[in-house]
Amino acid sequence: MTDRGAAAKAGGTGDVSATEVADRLRERLGEGDLACLLCDHGAARPVPETGGVRFGPATFAGVAKTVRAPGGALAAVRRAVREPCDGHVLLLHSSGEPAVWGGRLNAAARTAGAAGVVVVGRVRDVPTLRASSLGIVASGVAPHRSDADDPGEVDVALHVGRTHVNPGDVLLADENGVVAIAPSAFAMVVRQLDDWIREERAADEAGPSGTEGNAR
């Protein structure tokens, strides 16, 4: 499903598109702990099994383009980066030990216009990825790539732990982790994000008071 399709299906979201949400988040990436803020207000849910390694910019956001690569199969990954990825965050779900992402795929994703990459699985070519201008979050690293021949799938619903991520959701990554925003929360994020940021800044400036039970 495309971002337009997701927005249309959302119905009561006030016709706010995934692209609008991603653009708003990108404008606020320097404002602090956005992943925490979105989760605190019930607008996002964490995407587990990510964040073991990070390369490139620490923060990024975009419309989710999902890839299922069973056993580390690369066919679907290659297919995804051959398509236009303007402003999308690629979410690759793999399994097993081989790497499913590396330097050449990363270059292809940059050329295709991706905003970032989240790999539930392993990556390789670490020196190349470390110098990348594309933000990458992955579960770990491995020196060998996969030779699995499963065709995999692109633009499908993924189950990452207890979190379901659909193509057309919005993904945000920062140093606190990766979170997914569903279409039902799009309008809320666009309307209230600035208020949440102001409230958080005011609370921080006020100092520790009335914070019992709050991890902050």
N, C-alpha and C positions, 0 to 999 in steps of 0.2 A: 504494500500500500504506500502511495506517495504521501508527502506532507500535506498536499492539498486534499487528498482522499481522507486522511486522518482527521483533518479539520472539519471536513464536511460531515463525516460520520459522527463527530463529537456532538453535534446538535446544539445543546445548551451552553456551549462555550462562548457564545457571542461572536461566532465566526472569526475567532482569532486563529491565525494559522501557526503551524509549527515554525515557519520561517520568522514570523514576528517575534515569537518567544525566544528563538535562538539569537536573533539580532539584539533584543533587549538584554539578554544575558551577556552577550559579548561586550556591550557597552558598559557593563558593570563588573567585568572580570577583575578589575583592580580594587574592588570595594571590600574585599575581605573574604570571609568564610561563607561563600554563597551556597556550597553544598550543604553545610550545616543549617543555614538559614532556611533553605527550601524544605529540608526534612522537618525542621522544627515547626513549620507552618503547615505541614501535611500536603505540600505541593509536589513532593518528590519522594522517591523510594531508593534506597541504596542498591547498587549493582555489586554484589559480592564477588569474591574470587579475583579481584583486580587490585593493582597497586603494589604488587611485589617489586616491580621495577618501573622506572619512569625515565623517559628521554625527551629532549626538546622542551618546548614551553610547558610549564606546570599546569596552566589553566587553559581550557578551551571549551567550546560549546557548539552544538550543531544538531541538525535533524538526524535521527538514527537511520543508518543504512545497515541492515543486519545480514550476517553471513554465518551459516552453519557449515562447519568443516569437520565432519566426523573423522576421528583418528588423525587429525592434522592434514586431511586432504586439501590440496592447494587449488584444485580446479575452480571451485566456487570463489575463492579469494581472488584469483587472477581475473575471473569473469567480472567481479565487482569493481576492481580498479580499472578495468577497460571501459567502464561506463562513466558518464559524467557524475562527479561527486561534489558538485558545487555547494560548499557550506555544510556538507554532511560529516557526521562522525561515524566512521566505520566501527561496528561492533562485531568482532569475530569470535565465534564460540567454537572451540576446538576441544580435543581430549587426547590423552596420551602424551608421550614424552617429546616427540619431534617439534621443531620450531615451525610455526605457520606464518611467520612474518619476518622479513629481512630487508636489507638495503635496497634491492631492486624494486620490490613491491612498494617500499616506502617512497621511492622516487616516482613510481607510477601514480601513487595516491596523491602526491603533491601536484603532479601535472594535471590530474583529474579534478583538482580543486577541493580535496578533502580538508576539513577543519581540524581533524584529529583522528586518532585510532585507539580503540580499546580492544585489547586481545585477552580473552579468557582462554589462556593457553600460553605458549612459549614463543619467544622471538630469538633471533640471532643477528650477527653482524653488529655487535654492540658498538664498536668505535664509530661506525657509520651512523647508527641511530643516535648516538650521543651528540653528534654534530647536527642533527636534523632540525630544520625549522618547523617541523610538524610535531605536535605533541603526541606522545605515545605512552599509554599505560598498559602494562601486561602483567600476567601472573608470575612469569619467570623467564629464564633464558635456557637455551640448549644449543649445542654446536651443530646439530644435524637437522636437516630438513626432512619433511615427510615424503615417502614414496607411496602413500595410500592412494588408491585409485577411485575412491568414492566421489561422485560428482558434486556432492554437497548441495546447498540451496542458498539462494540470495533473496533478500526481502521476505523473510519469514519470521514468525513469532519465535522468540528465544526464551527459554526458561533458564535463568542464571540463579542457582540457589532457589530461594523463594520468590524472587522477583521475575516478573514477566515483562519482557521488553518487545514492543512491536515496532516494525518499520513505521516511521512517521512520528514516534515519540521524540522527545528532545533529550539529549544527553549533555550533561555538564560534568567536567572533570576539574578538580582542583586538588590541593595538597591534602585535603581531608578525605578524598575518595571520588568515586564516580556515582552519579545519581541519574535516574530517569524520570522524566516528567510526562505523564499521559495527557491526551487531549482534554480530558475532563478538568484539568488544572490550568490549561493554557490561559484562559481569560483572567483567572485569579492572579497568576504570575505577572501578566502584563499590567494589570490594574494596581497591584499591591506591592510589587517588588521594591519600589522606591521607598514606600512607607516602612516596609520591614527593615530596609537598610538604615533609614533614619532612626527608627526605634532602637535598633541594635547599637548604633553609634552612641545614641544618648545614654543607653544603659551602660555601655562601657565607660563613658565619661563620668557617669555618676558613681562608679566604683562598686565594690561588692556589697550589696545590700539586698535582702530578701531573696537570696539565691539558693536557699536550701533545696536540695534535690535537683539542682541544675548543674549539669556537667561543666558549664562555663564558670 
